[in-house]
Amino acid sequence: MTKYIKSLFLAALIGFTACSDDFLTVQPTSSQEAGGPATEGAIVANLGATYQILLFDSYADFQFNSVPLMSDLRSDDIFKGGGDAGDQAALYRLSQFTLESNDVPTGLWNIYYSGLSRANNVIIACENAVDVDEEKLAMYKAEAHFLRAYYVHWLWKFWGNIPYFEEDLEEPYMARQFSADEIYAELMEDLTVATAEGVLPMNTNSSNDGRATRAAAMMLKARVVMYQKDVAKYAEVMADMQSIVSEGGYSLPDYASIWAREGEFGPESIFEANHLPEGKDWGEAWTGFGTNLPRFISPNELDGEDLLSGADFYEGGWGFGPVRSEVVGIFEEGDKRLAASINQFADGTYTKRFQNTGYFMAKYAARADYADAPYTADLNFENNVRIFRYAEALLNIAELEVVHGVAAGAKTAQSALDDIRQRAGLESVVASVDNIKLERRREFIGEGMRFWDLVRWGEADILSENIPEFSSNRTWADYMKYLPIPQSEIDKTEGDLKLVQNQGYN
């Protein structure tokens, strides 16, 4: 589905110089010298380049590092799957908490640092703008601060203590390493700009779907604050969520409808990555608009007509990310989310691979009519990744009130939970701590939320396990919430700016 945001991408492609090999360097557009006067065209080109990072994670710098998958692999919802333990071995070690600094997947590190640098270019250009309408300038700047916070928040969650910079770096392109708490402070500064009243719209329309909104910035603020467990800001987050409910115009459509092509930018969508079936190729990891995730997580050599849940429009894939059998049991009878979240295929209709359970993720599964453009099909599915949904705002309200004791507004914890369950076809239950946490797991399976929730709730100990029949034997320790900093990045630094490895890793 072609949306307005693509025009920004096309502007970026006209003026943007491709990423260099160094993760800390990205060149300004050819229509703006670094630090010099910037026209509106230069600002928009830089902004388009910054948005485009949203489309790179599934083939991140030539690595299969989809951020929902990379998040869920450390959870208790899925296994690694694929051909065997050595097929994408780093992802297997990620799932087993045994990564070392010399084999950590670096795709997300590289693309999100590129995103940071590109966002910096937009902000610098805005500061040097010439003949640009003030309201437009404020909007561009707020979008850039949101995108910078979004990319940095992933670096912060995956690695914690990371290099950070806001100005162009001079050779040898090294930046100071910030502590995780210092990064949190930088994120909050960006989100203060992005959530400012009257700058970004609370919602989008058909002319600008895919662009950042104030609601998206509020949702990111909620994730950051709640992950940091910054109790002093919980009331602010509650107020933000209440504003999304009362002012955003969002609603809860049929759950299954969210994940189809027609569900893109639907009434529940607060922010999503606008994938289009074109442009990516095996030798081009920094171009295009498609995603590889659907091929990656779909069963191998599938005959899609034999899906036990009744649909017949799925394609086969590579068999990664099989859903754990016990996850099916967390759904109540009649829960409409089960069939929309998890596919089950009959024996003999696909080739069983490593850690096969018979269950596969459905939300971003390979759909037969999604990769029909004259490009490399494996990399160019058009399944939009739904980054923020209205359901999360409702469950944030429920959690903040019941789990953390924050006073609610017009939307209470009980009514928020009831809204979620009614959409799922279920009766009301008491808005207790356990019920809210369980509902959150059901609602967001396959969307990369579960691991981060367990960490921030202090419940990640349940991830320790020994399951020989599925080749999963792992032991959780608190330091493992961060990955080891890639040794290749440590080796690029020296002197006072030498990167220090995260605690617990060699």
WOCORCOR-V589337 format. One record per backbone hydrogen bond with DSSP energy under -1.0 kcal/mol. CO is the residue of the C=O (numbers start at 1). NH is the residue of the N-H. Records with the same first field share a line. If there is no record, write none. Layout:
# WOCORCOR-V589337
CO = NH / NH
This chain:
# WOCORCOR-V589337
3 = 6
4 = 7
5 = 9
6 = 10
7 = 11
8 = 12
9 = 13
10 = 14
11 = 15
12 = 16
15 = 30
22 = 25
29 = 32
33 = 36
38 = 130
39 = 43
40 = 44
41 = 45
42 = 46
43 = 47
44 = 48
45 = 49
46 = 50
47 = 51
48 = 52
51 = 54
52 = 55
53 = 56
57 = 60
59 = 62
60 = 63
63 = 60 / 65
66 = 70
67 = 71
68 = 72
69 = 73
71 = 74
72 = 75
77 = 324
80 = 321
82 = 354
84 = 87
86 = 89
88 = 91 / 92
89 = 93
90 = 94
91 = 95
92 = 96
93 = 98
94 = 97
100 = 103
101 = 487
106 = 110
107 = 111
108 = 112
109 = 113
110 = 114
111 = 115
112 = 116
113 = 117
114 = 118
115 = 119
116 = 120
117 = 121
118 = 122
119 = 123
120 = 124
121 = 125
122 = 126
123 = 127
126 = 129
128 = 38
133 = 137
134 = 138
135 = 139
136 = 140
137 = 141
138 = 142
139 = 143
140 = 144
141 = 145
142 = 146
143 = 147
144 = 148
145 = 149
146 = 150
147 = 151
148 = 152
149 = 153
150 = 154
151 = 155
152 = 156
153 = 157
154 = 158
155 = 159
156 = 160
158 = 483
159 = 161
162 = 178
170 = 173
176 = 164
179 = 183
180 = 184
181 = 185
182 = 186
183 = 187
184 = 188
185 = 189
186 = 190
187 = 191
188 = 192
189 = 193
190 = 194
191 = 195
193 = 196
196 = 199
201 = 214
205 = 208
208 = 211
209 = 5
213 = 217
214 = 218
215 = 219
216 = 220
217 = 221
218 = 222
219 = 223
220 = 224
221 = 225
222 = 226
223 = 227
224 = 228
225 = 230
229 = 231
230 = 233
231 = 234
233 = 237
234 = 238
235 = 239
236 = 240
237 = 241
238 = 242
239 = 243
240 = 244
241 = 245
242 = 246
243 = 247
244 = 248
255 = 258
260 = 263
261 = 264
263 = 266
266 = 269
267 = 251
268 = 390
271 = 387 / 388
273 = 275
276 = 278
278 = 289
281 = 284
289 = 276
291 = 381
292 = 296
293 = 297
295 = 318
296 = 320
298 = 319
299 = 317
300 = 351
303 = 306
306 = 346
307 = 310
313 = 368
319 = 82
322 = 79
324 = 327
325 = 328
327 = 330
328 = 331
332 = 335
335 = 338
337 = 341
338 = 342
341 = 362
343 = 360
344 = 308
346 = 349
349 = 303
353 = 356
358 = 345
359 = 323
360 = 343
362 = 365
366 = 315
367 = 370
373 = 375
376 = 379
377 = 380
381 = 291
385 = 273
388 = 270 / 271
389 = 392
390 = 394
391 = 395
392 = 396
393 = 397
394 = 398
395 = 399
396 = 400
397 = 401
398 = 402
399 = 403 / 404
400 = 406
412 = 416
413 = 417
414 = 418
415 = 419
416 = 420
417 = 421
418 = 422
419 = 423
420 = 424
421 = 426
422 = 425
424 = 336
430 = 432
432 = 436
433 = 437
434 = 438
435 = 439
436 = 440
437 = 441
438 = 442
439 = 443
440 = 444
444 = 447
449 = 453
450 = 454
451 = 455
452 = 456
453 = 457
454 = 459
455 = 458
459 = 462
460 = 463
461 = 464
465 = 474
467 = 470 / 472
468 = 471
472 = 467
474 = 465
477 = 480
478 = 481
479 = 482
486 = 489 / 490
487 = 491
490 = 493
494 = 497
495 = 498
502 = 505
